[in-house]
């Protein structure tokens, strides 16, 4: 049995929630290893819709242990609210089925305020297109060695000293930005009022996971966002503030690299992204609007309309390489039903030359122009198909061509949001 890492192979929003939920049926433990509550998963189970933004997808499945790993930045108040929301839908989340790494970094109100201030700035260079939820500033404090971590709430006698260290950075920053000052007492009150609700979930999760791995239990590592939003390998600076590639599943959960088994990348049959930054295949026309409307391309958290474009094989092939992807789960094939022709980006033109990768330079990324290959569409429906035999011949040709271009096999094919509407080629847990 192989452990499985699920990562986005585009800019996030690829439909990871459904795939993680589908795989969680065979997993014993589901681990969220990076990101914050800016990355949502929508799960559709027996016509019930669950929108998760922080909690691992395993929490909706009885008998599964879910873990929020140390690579996550966690807003404790949002955590409590999300548990309460699930309780209203009949899902009980308790320390019996959810553990949080003791060394996880906390998101505070001052992080959200700083994030929102930057995004509302008149200085365009400061705007990245974040969700204004404080994720980036929290990661900044983590890297700056001044963050408040979950374990600090369990040591109230030394908490004031740690808050003082945090404010030594934020006080002059806030003054320079013209933000209202924040007091140590206010931060202490913000933490004290939630400590008793969150501390029961705290555990040395790396130790728990290592024991589970040695015992042969199946671990599913759940990533947020996508490879093109990785802080190192994505479209910098229009990226998230963590490593979204598969290698971070080990670092973000406290395990060694050998704990990672099969890497499953998730990609839509077309391309979307939210916020600023390059999108070489973007369609600012009726076709792009048609794809967005049919695919219900609105953010789980923000409701923002996603930018839409044709499938970009250059980007996905790059994600296959940087994440070590073994196979792809291709989602939303049904959205392309009825198109007379479909285009796929097979390369870029940059300053008169053809290239086969997305350059790292921000300026170069803005200048690349897609090179398209046109593929005949299909008029029959793929929606709800559960076998290759149920697919139109031309849809199968489209999938096979994508496999060739991205240099990775399609191991799962999703034809609707419902879990059962999945064509399985290869089970990642049985590699």
C-alpha positions in Angstrom: 0.0 0.0 0.0 1.4 3.4 -0.9 0.7 6.7 0.9 -0.8 9.2 -1.5 -0.2 13.0 -1.9 -2.8 15.0 -3.7 -1.7 18.3 -5.2 -3.2 20.8 -7.6 -1.4 20.9 -11.0 -2.7 24.3 -12.0 -3.6 27.4 -10.0 -5.8 25.7 -7.5 -9.6 25.1 -7.7 -9.0 22.0 -9.8 -11.6 19.9 -7.9 -9.2 18.4 -5.3 -12.1 18.2 -2.7 -14.0 15.5 -4.6 -10.8 13.5 -5.4 -9.6 13.7 -1.8 -13.0 12.6 -0.5 -13.0 9.8 -3.0 -9.6 8.6 -1.9 -10.4 9.1 1.8 -12.6 6.0 1.7 -9.5 3.9 1.5 -7.3 6.1 3.7 -6.9 5.7 7.4 -5.6 9.3 8.0 -6.0 12.5 6.0 -3.4 15.2 6.5 -3.6 18.9 5.5 0.0 19.9 5.1 0.1 23.6 4.0 -1.9 26.7 3.4 -4.6 28.4 5.4 -8.3 29.0 5.3 -7.9 30.7 1.9 -8.2 27.4 0.1 -11.6 25.9 -0.1 -12.8 22.4 -0.9 -16.4 21.7 -1.9 -17.5 18.2 -1.2 -20.8 16.8 -2.6 -21.9 13.6 -0.8 -25.3 12.1 -1.2 -26.6 15.5 -2.4 -25.2 17.2 0.7 -22.7 20.0 0.1 -19.9 20.6 2.5 -17.7 23.7 2.0 -14.4 23.2 3.9 -11.8 26.0 4.0 -9.4 24.8 6.7 -10.4 21.3 7.9 -9.1 18.2 6.0 -11.7 16.5 3.8 -11.5 13.4 6.0 -13.6 15.1 8.8 -16.8 14.3 6.9 -16.1 10.6 6.8 -16.8 8.5 9.9 -13.8 6.5 11.2 -11.2 8.6 9.7 -8.5 10.6 11.6 -7.8 14.0 10.2 -4.7 16.0 10.9 -3.8 19.7 10.4 0.0 19.6 10.0 2.6 22.0 11.0 2.9 23.5 7.5 -0.5 25.1 7.9 -1.2 28.5 9.3 -4.3 28.4 11.4 -6.8 31.0 12.3 -8.1 29.7 15.7 -11.4 31.6 15.6 -12.2 30.5 12.0 -11.3 26.9 13.1 -14.0 27.1 15.9 -16.5 28.6 13.5 -15.9 26.0 10.8 -16.4 23.2 13.3 -19.7 24.8 14.5 -20.9 25.1 10.9 -20.3 21.4 10.2 -22.0 20.5 13.5 -25.1 22.3 12.0 -24.9 19.9 9.1 -24.7 16.9 11.4 -20.9 16.4 11.2 -19.2 16.1 14.6 -15.6 17.2 14.8 -13.8 16.4 18.1 -10.3 15.6 19.3 -11.2 11.9 18.6 -11.2 12.5 14.8 -9.1 15.6 14.4 -5.6 16.5 15.7 -3.6 19.7 15.2 0.2 19.9 15.2 1.4 21.5 18.4 3.8 23.7 16.4 1.3 25.1 13.9 1.5 28.9 13.4 -1.6 30.9 14.3 -3.2 33.7 12.3 -4.2 36.7 14.3 -6.3 39.7 13.6 -3.3 41.9 13.0 -2.3 39.5 10.1 -5.8 39.9 8.5 -5.6 43.7 8.9 -2.2 43.9 7.3 -3.3 41.7 4.4 -6.4 43.7 3.8 -4.4 47.0 3.9 -1.9 45.8 1.3 -4.7 44.6 -1.0 -6.6 47.9 -0.7 -3.5 50.0 -1.2 -3.3 52.6 -4.0 0.2 51.2 -4.8 -0.5 48.6 -7.4 2.8 46.8 -6.7 1.4 45.8 -3.3 -1.6 44.0 -4.7 -1.4 40.3 -5.3 -5.1 39.3 -5.3 -5.1 37.6 -1.9 -8.3 36.6 0.0 -7.3 39.1 2.8 -7.4 36.4 5.4 -3.9 37.0 6.8 -2.2 33.9 5.4 0.8 35.7 3.9 1.6 37.9 6.9 1.3 34.8 9.2 3.8 33.0 7.1 6.1 36.1 7.2 6.0 36.0 11.0 6.8 32.2 10.9 9.8 32.8 8.7 10.8 35.8 10.9 10.8 33.6 14.0 8.3 35.7 15.9 5.0 33.8 15.3 2.6 32.7 18.0 2.2 28.9 17.7 -0.5 26.7 19.1 1.7 25.3 21.8 2.3 28.8 23.2 -1.4 28.9 24.3 -0.6 26.0 26.6 2.1 28.1 28.3 0.2 31.2 29.4 3.0 32.3 31.8 5.4 33.0 28.8 2.8 34.1 26.3 3.1 37.8 27.1 6.8 37.7 26.3 6.1 36.1 22.9 3.4 38.7 22.1 6.0 41.4 22.9 8.4 39.9 20.5 5.7 39.8 17.8 4.7 43.4 18.4 8.4 44.6 18.3 8.0 44.0 14.6 4.4 44.9 14.0 4.2 48.2 16.0 6.7 50.2 13.8 5.3 48.5 10.7 1.7 49.6 11.6 2.9 53.1 12.4 4.6 53.4 9.1 1.5 52.2 7.3 -0.8 54.5 9.2 -2.7 51.7 10.9 -4.2 51.9 14.3 -1.9 50.6 17.1 -2.7 47.3 18.6 -2.0 46.5 22.2 -0.5 43.4 23.8 -3.6 43.2 26.0 -5.8 43.0 22.9 -3.8 40.2 21.4 -3.7 38.3 24.7 -7.5 38.6 25.0 -7.9 37.4 21.4 -5.9 34.3 22.2 -7.2 33.6 25.7 -10.9 33.5 24.6 -10.2 30.7 22.2 -7.4 28.7 23.9 -9.7 26.3 25.8 -11.6 25.5 22.6 -8.6 24.6 20.5 -6.0 23.2 22.8 -7.8 19.8 23.3 -7.0 19.2 19.6 -3.3 19.7 20.0 -0.9 16.8 19.6 2.6 15.8 18.5 1.2 14.9 15.2 4.6 14.0 13.6 5.0 11.3 16.2 1.5 10.0 15.6 2.0 9.9 11.9 5.3 8.1 12.1 3.8 5.5 14.3 0.9 5.1 11.9 3.3 4.8 8.9 5.3 2.1 10.6 2.1 0.3 11.4 1.2 0.2 7.7 -1.8 2.6 8.0 -2.7 4.4 4.8 -2.0 8.2 4.8 -3.6 10.7 2.4 -1.8 14.0 2.2 -4.1 16.8 1.1 -2.6 19.9 -0.5 -4.2 23.3 -1.0 -4.0 25.7 -4.0 -1.9 24.4 -6.9 1.7 24.0 -8.1 1.6 27.2 -10.1 0.9 29.1 -6.8 4.0 27.6 -5.1 6.2 30.3 -3.5 9.3 28.9 -5.3 8.0 27.3 -8.4 4.9 29.3 -9.2 4.1 32.6 -11.0 6.0 34.7 -8.4 5.0 37.2 -6.9 1.4 36.2 -7.8 1.6 33.1 -5.6 0.6 31.9 -2.2 3.1 32.1 0.7 3.8 28.4 1.1 5.2 25.5 -0.9 2.3 23.8 -2.6 4.4 21.1 -4.5 4.3 17.5 -3.3 7.6 17.6 -1.5 6.1 19.8 1.1 3.8 17.0 2.2 6.7 15.6 4.1 8.0 18.9 5.6 4.5 20.2 6.4 3.5 17.1 8.3 6.7 16.3 10.1 7.6 13.1 8.2 10.7 12.2 6.1 10.6 12.2 2.3 10.3 8.4 2.2 6.8 8.7 3.7 5.5 10.1 0.4 4.3 7.4 -2.0 2.2 8.1 -5.0 1.8 11.7 -6.1 -1.6 12.4 -7.7 -2.0 15.7 -9.5 -5.4 17.3 -10.1 -6.1 19.3 -13.3 -9.2 20.6 -14.9 -9.8 19.8 -18.6 -9.4 23.6 -19.1 -7.6 26.3 -17.0 -8.7 28.7 -14.4 -7.1 31.1 -11.8 -8.3 33.6 -9.3 -6.6 37.0 -8.7 -3.8 38.7 -10.4 -0.9 37.2 -12.4 -0.3 35.6 -15.8 -2.8 33.3 -17.4 -1.5 32.7 -20.9 -4.6 30.9 -22.3 -7.1 33.3 -20.8 -10.3 33.8 -22.8 -11.7 37.2 -22.4 -14.6 36.4 -24.8 -17.9 34.5 -25.0 -16.1 31.2 -24.9 -14.4 32.0 -21.6 -17.7 33.2 -20.2 -19.4 30.0 -21.4 -16.8 27.8 -19.7 -17.0 29.8 -16.5 -20.8 29.7 -16.4 -21.0 26.0 -17.2 -18.2 25.2 -14.7 -19.7 27.4 -11.9 -16.3 29.0 -11.7 -16.6 31.0 -8.6 -14.3 30.8 -5.5 -15.5 28.6 -2.6 -14.4 31.2 -0.1 -14.7 34.5 -1.9 -17.3 34.1 -4.5 -14.9 35.8 -7.0 -15.4 34.8 -10.6 -12.5 32.8 -11.8 -10.6 33.6 -15.0 -11.0 30.9 -17.6 -8.9 29.6 -20.5 -8.0 26.6 -22.6 -6.0 23.7 -21.2 -2.4 24.7 -20.8 -0.3 21.6 -21.3 3.0 23.5 -20.8 2.0 24.5 -17.3 0.7 21.1 -16.3 3.8 19.4 -17.7 5.9 21.7 -15.6 3.8 20.9 -12.5 4.3 17.2 -13.3 8.1 17.7 -13.1 8.3 20.0 -10.0 5.9 17.9 -8.0 7.0 14.5 -9.2 3.5 13.7 -10.3 2.9 10.0 -11.0 -0.6 10.4 -12.5 -3.3 13.0 -13.1 -6.9 13.2 -12.1 -8.6 15.1 -14.9 -11.7 16.9 -13.7 -14.6 18.7 -15.3 -14.4 17.1 -18.7 -18.1 17.5 -19.0 -17.8 21.3 -19.2 -16.3 20.9 -22.6 -19.3 19.0 -24.0 -20.8 20.5 -27.1 -17.8 22.6 -28.3 -17.2 22.3 -32.0 -13.5 22.5 -31.4 -11.3 22.7 -28.4 -7.8 24.2 -28.2 -4.8 23.1 -26.1 -1.7 25.2 -25.5 1.3 23.1 -26.5 4.0 25.8 -26.2 4.7 29.5 -26.0 6.2 32.2 -28.2 8.5 34.5 -26.3 10.3 37.3 -28.1 10.2 35.4 -31.4 11.3 32.1 -30.0 9.3 29.0 -29.2 9.7 27.7 -25.6 8.3 24.7 -23.8 8.2 26.0 -20.2 6.9 28.9 -18.3 9.9 31.2 -17.6 10.6 32.3 -14.0 10.8 36.0 -14.9 7.7 38.0 -14.1 8.2 40.2 -17.1 8.7 37.2 -19.4 5.6 35.5 -18.0 3.6 38.5 -19.0 5.0 38.4 -22.6 4.5 34.8 -23.5 1.8 34.0 -26.1 0.2 30.6 -26.3 0.7 28.2 -29.3 -2.4 26.2 -29.8 -3.3 22.9 -31.2 -6.9 22.5 -32.2 -8.8 19.3 -31.4 -12.2 18.3 -32.7 -14.9 18.6 -30.0 -17.8 16.2 -29.3 -21.5 16.7 -29.2 -22.5 13.8 -27.0 -22.4 14.2 -23.2 -19.7 13.0 -20.9 -21.5 14.2 -17.8 -22.0 11.3 -15.3 -19.9 8.8 -17.3 -18.5 6.1 -15.1 -16.6 4.0 -17.8 -14.5 4.7 -20.8 -17.2 3.0 -22.9 -19.6 5.7 -21.9 -17.4 8.5 -23.3 -17.6 9.9 -26.8 -14.7 8.7 -29.0 -13.5 12.3 -29.5 -13.5 12.9 -25.7 -11.2 9.9 -25.3 -8.9 11.3 -28.0 -8.8 14.6 -26.1 -7.8 12.9 -22.9 -5.1 10.8 -24.7 -3.6 13.8 -26.3 -3.4 15.6 -23.0 -1.5 12.5 -21.6 1.0 12.8 -24.4 1.5 16.5 -23.9 1.9 16.5 -20.1 4.0 13.3 -20.1 1.9 11.7 -17.4 -1.1 9.3 -17.5 -4.6 10.2 -16.6 -5.3 7.8 -13.7 -8.8 9.2 -12.7 -11.4 11.0 -14.8 -14.1 13.1 -13.1 -17.3 13.7 -15.0 -19.4 15.5 -12.4 -19.1 16.8 -8.8 -20.6 13.6 -7.5 -18.1 11.2 -6.0 -19.5 8.2 -7.9 -19.1 9.9 -11.3 -15.4 8.9 -11.6 -13.6 6.7 -14.1 -10.8 4.9 -12.4 -7.8 3.8 -14.4 -5.4 3.2 -11.6 -6.0 3.3 -7.8 -3.2 5.4 -6.2 -3.4 3.5 -2.9 -2.6 0.3 -4.7 0.5 1.4 -6.6 
